[in-house]
Each structure stands twice: as structure tokens, then as C-alpha cells.
Amino acid sequence: MGTLLVVENVSLDGVAQSPGRPDEDTRDGFDRGGWATTWFAQDPEGARAAMSGGGVTSAFLFGRRTYEDLVGYWLTTPEPNPFADILRSTPKHVATRTLDEPLAHPASHRLGADLVDAVTALKRDVEGEIVVLGSIRLVHQLAAAGLVDAYLLTTVPVLLGDGLRLFDGTPAHLEVSGATVSPRGALTATYSVLPSGAGEP
């Protein structure tokens, strides 16, 4: 049975949109892209913690936009790097209504039309961690369906004011299972999602 782990950088006010580059995701006129990269340039310990990941990644799960942008970006960078090697070899499952097989990058598979059924089957068939990177709209759907098992979040102490937020109104009880704080104040923590009804006051 697989564990679905959402890995994100978020601002202190909950924005997860376009952390890496100015042109990464400009939906709705968002013009603060690259905010996490800018922070981590002055906070190498925070950057290392953000990139540390959880356990062994058995598969990735992406929305279409993140698949095309993030995977495409890393797999076309001229310098070899371990992250590109992991992305290339690890099975990638893509939730998309517009892309057809075969997908653009190696070891990639299109999910079935029913997202909940497809991810439920994926969790049943995969042993280990199924990691979601970016894909904020997809995370909203997965959380609403109760399919997220844990979040690995690096909270960067900046306020962006607007932008697409990671959490979109779905309540959950969480338990912190590990946390580190960088010298400049970036908090990297793992939050396990408790079963419904657990952890209530």
C-alpha cells in the first residue's frame, strides 16, 4: 500500500504558486514567481532541508501543468544532477484530460479519467511513497477526496499577499512527525493526516 506525500514550498500566508522561477506559473497575473528560490539563495540550510524529501520515492504524481513544466525543465537542463536522474527513472503518473499516450518524458503514464478511482488504485498497487510536487489544483482535489496521507512542507517566512494557496477549504487534523528550522527561519516539517475524527479537541 502506497503513501501519498505532498511536498511543497509555501509562504507564511499559504501561497504555493510559482516558488522556483518568475515564469513558472503566472496564472491570474501572479508576478512574484521565484520567491522561494530568492529566499533559499540566502538560506542554504533551508534549501537543503526543503530538498531532503521524505523516504524512498516509489512514484511521482503530477498535474498536467507541473508535469510539463517541472519535469520538462529538469530533464532538459544541460548539467547532470541527481534530481534529474530520479525524475527520469522513477515512474510518473499524470492527471490530465488533454495529454494522450505516449507522454513526453520517460517512465510516464496517464491516469484514468476518474481521478479518485485512479489514485486509489495507484495507492493500492504501489509500495512506498507516491510524491506529489507542485500540482496545487490536483492537491486540492486529492485532499478533498481524503487521499493525502502526509505533507512535507517548507514554510518560508515571506508574505506574498496573493497567489494560489496550497489549502483550499478542506479541513484536516494533522500531526507533526518531524521538523527543522533553518538559521534564517524556514520551517521544514512533516505533517501526517490523521483519520477522520482523530485528534479532535
N, C-alpha and C positions, 0 to 999 in steps of 0.2 A: 504494500500500500504506500503510495507516494504522499509526500507532504508538500503542500503548496505554500511557497515562501515568496512574499512580495519584497523586493529590495529597491529602495528609493532614497534619493536625497530630497529633503523637504526644508522649506524655510520655516522660521518660527511661527509664521501665520499660516502654515499648512500648504503652501504652494509647492507643487512638484513639477511644474511645466518648465521645459527647456533649461535644465540645470547646466548642460555641457557647453553649448555654443550659442552665439547670438541668433543664428539662423536655424537652430534645431527645431523649434516649434513656435511659429509666430501666429498661431490661431487667435482670432479675436483681437488682433493688433498687439499681442504681447511683445514688448520691446525690451525686456530685461533678461533675455536669454544669456546663458553663460554665467549666471550668478554664483553657482556652486564652484565652478572652475576658478573663478576670480578669487573666491574665498580660500580655496584649497591651495592656491599658489602661495599663500602666506601661512598655510597651516599644513605642513607635510604630514604631521602625525595624524591629523584629522583625515587627510586624504587616504593614508594607509589603512586606517580603520574602516573608512567607507568602502574601500576596495577589497576588504578581507573576506567578504562573503560569509556564508554560513558553513554548512558541512560540504559534502561532495555533491556537486550538481549533476543530477542524472538526466535532466532535460530542461529546456527553456520553453516558456510560453510567452508569446508576443501578440499584441495587436498589430494590425497591418502597418500602421504608420511607423511604429517603433521598429518593426522588423525591417522595413525598407530603409529607414534612416540609420538606426544604430548598427544593425548587422552589416548593412552595406558600407557604412563608414569604416568600421573596424576591419572588415575583410579586404578593403581596398587601400589601407594605409601602407606606405612603402616600407616602413620599418617593421620587422618581425617583433611580435610581443606576445607574452603568454595569454593575454585576454583574447586576442585574435585566434590563437591556436585552440583555446577552449571553445570559442564560438563556432569555429569551423567544424570541430569534431563532435560536439555534443548535439543530440537530436533537438531540433527546433520545431515547435508546434505553433501554428499561426491561426489566430481567429480572424477570418476575413470573408467578406461576401463578394469581393471584387477580384481577388487573385485566383488564378487557376493553376493546377499542377501542370508541369513541374515548376516549383518555386525557384527563385533566382539563386539561392545560396545552398551549399551542400547540406545534406542531412536535415532537410526541411520538409515539413508535412503540413498540409492544410487540414484544419479541424472540420468536423462535420457541421452541418447547418445549425443544429441545436447546441448552443454553447454549453448549457448546463449538462446535458447528456454527454457531450464530447469530453468535457473536463472531468466529469465524474468517472467516465471510463478511463481517461488518462491516469487519474489518481489511483484507480484500481490496478492498472496494468504496470505502472512504473514503480520501481523500488528506489527510495531515496528522495532527494529534494527536486521539486519542479519549481524553477525560479522564474518569477516574472520581473522583468526590468522595464522601467518606463510604463507605457501602455496604460495611462491613467484611466481612460474611459473603460477599458477592459477590467481594470481593478475594481471600479465601481460596480460593474455587473457581477464579478466574482464575489465581492463582499456581500452584495445584496442576496446572492444565492447561497451564502454560507459556505463557500468553497475555500476561503482563505484560512490557512492554518496558523500562519505567523507572518509578522512584518519585521524586516531588518531595516531600520530607518536611521539615517544620519541627519539629525536636525541641525541646520546651520543657523547661527544666531544673526539672521538678517530678516527684515520685514519688507516684503515686496509689494504689499498693498493690493495687488490684483494678480490674476493668473489662475490657471486650472489647479484646483486643490485636490489632494490625494483622497480625502474623505468627503463623502457626498451624502451624508444624512443617514447612513446605515449604522444603527447602534451596535456596540460590541463590548464585551468585558475582556480586558487584556491583562496579561501577567508578564511582568518583566523577567526575562530569564538570563540577562547579561547586559552590561552597559559599561562603556568607557567614555571619558570626556577628554578631549584634546586640550593642550595648554591654552589655545585661543577660544575654547568653549564649544566646539562642535560635539554634540552628543550622539554616539552611535549605540543603539540599543536594539535588542531583540524582544519583540512583544508576541507572546503566544496568545492565540484567540481561544478563550475558554468556551466550553459548551454552553448552549443557551440555558440561562438560569443560574449558571455557576458564577460565583464572585459577586452576587448581588448583595447590597448592604442590608 
